[in-house]
Amino acid sequence: MTSSSPARRISIAAFVSAALLAGTTVPAHAQFRNEIAHNPAACRAGRGPAVYVTIDGVKQNGGTLRVQLYRGIKADWLERGRWVNRIQLPARAGRMQVCMPVPIAGTYAIAVRHDINGNGRTDLRTDGGGMSNNPSINIFNLGRPSYTRTAFPVAAGEVKPITIEMKYM
């Protein structure tokens, strides 16, 4: 038995890696939990795919606004650690706009939370939230809207505009 050359082993490993990645819808390196900075330039024409999110009804200045992008599938929607990208920024009362890049064209959903006191936890009596497509939320049973009610498509190269209405108790 002879050993293969280092160059041959590397090329075989590269081929296997490429074959494995070809079957995924989102590149492995961009799969989950990417904390990114807000970059409005990513939503200029021709820079997509991205989602230009207008967030209406932010209750007050202060605290943190957290915008999270999920793949628009049942297995990921609102599941802990299954968000693709997260942008956090200081909240300002009224209307805010955030540019959320998406890794590739596909179906996505967005959740927004206003952590009013900035403690990193959801305080149901004070914090606010909203979701793409603005589904109605029953605050008494705290049920999650289905991913089918919040998902939307983003085409290759597209900068998709959406508006999310914030809701507070």
N, C-alpha and C positions, 0 to 999 in steps of 0.2 A: 504494500500500500504506500503510495507516495503522497506527500502533502502538497496542497495547492499553494500557489504563490500568494503573497499578501495582496497584490493588486487584484487577482482573481477573486479572493475572498471578499474584498471590498466591493467589487462590482456585483457579485452575487447578493451580498447584503443590501446594496442599493436597489437592485432589481426587486428583491422580496419586499423591501420597505415601500417602494413605489407601488407595487401590486396591492399591498395591504391598504395603502392610502387611497387608491383609486376607487375602492368600494365605499368610502365614507362621503357624507354630504357636506361636512364641515371639516377643514383640515385639522388633524389631530392636535397641532400646536395651538389652535384657536378654539378648541372644543368648549371649555367651560372656565368660568371664574377669572375673566380678564378684566382687571380694574384699569380703566383708561381715563385719561384727562379729557375734559371737554375741549373740543377743537372745532369751532364753527366753520373753519375752512373746509372740513371734510364734507360739508353739505353744499358746496358750490357746484354749479352745473358741471356735469361730466366727471365728478369725483366719486360717484356712488360705486357700489350700492351702500346706501345709508338711509336713515329715517330722520326726518326733521320733525321733532316733537315739540308742539306748542302745548304748554301746560297752563290751563286756565284755572283761576280760583284758588291760588295759593293763599292761605288764610292770613299769614303774617310773616314779617321779616324774622329771621333767626332760625336756628336749627339747621338741619341738613336735608337737602332734597336728594333722594337716591332714585336713579333711573336704571332699571335693569332690563336687558334684552334676553328673551328666552326663545329657543326654537319653538315653533308653533305646533308642538306635538304633545300628546297626553303625558308621555313619560317625563317630560321636562317642565311643563308649565307650573310655576310657583313651587317647584320642588327645591328644597334646600341644596345649595351648591350647584344647581343645574342651569344657572344663568350663564349666558355666553359673555356678555359685556356688562359692565357696571360703571356708571358715571355718578360721582357724588360732588355736590357743590353747595355753597351757602344758599339758603332759601331767601327769596325776595317776595314780598306780598304782591298779589295780582297775577300777572302773566309772565311766564318764563319760557325760554326756548332753548332746546338742547339738540345737538346733532349727535345721533347715535349711529356710528358705522356698523355695518353688518359684514361678516366674513365673506359670504358669497350670496348670490341670489337664492331666494327660498322663502319659506313661510316662517314668520316670526310673531311674537307677541311682546308687549312692553308693560311692565308694572312700575308705578311711581309711588314712593312713600315720602311724606314730609315728617321727619323725626323732629318735632318742634323743639324739644329740649336737648337734642343732640346726644342722647345717652346710648344710642346704638340699639335700643330695644323698641318694639312696637308697643306704644301706650294707647290702648283702644279708646280711651276717653279724650285724648288730646290730639294724637297724630292723625294725619290725613293720608288718603291714598287715592289712586286712580289706575285705570287699565286701558289699554288700547281698545278701541271700539266702544268705550264707555258703557259696559254692561251694567244693568241694575244689580246692586249688591244688597242682600238682606242682612242688615247689621245685627239682627237679633240671633240668627243661627250661624252667622259668620261663614256660610258656605262659599266656596270658591266658584266663580263663574267658570264654566267649561272652557277649555282651550279653544274650542270651535267658535266661541262667542268673542274671543279676544284676538285670534290669529288674523294675519293679513299677509298678502304676498309682497315681496320686494324683487323687482326684476334686475337683471344685470345692468350696471351703470346708472340705475335709477336713484334719485333722491326722493323718497316717498314722504309727503307731508301728512301728518296725523295730528289730531288735537285730542288731548286727554283732559277731562273735567275732574278736578280734585273733589273729594268728598270727605267731610269731617263729621264727627258725632254731633 
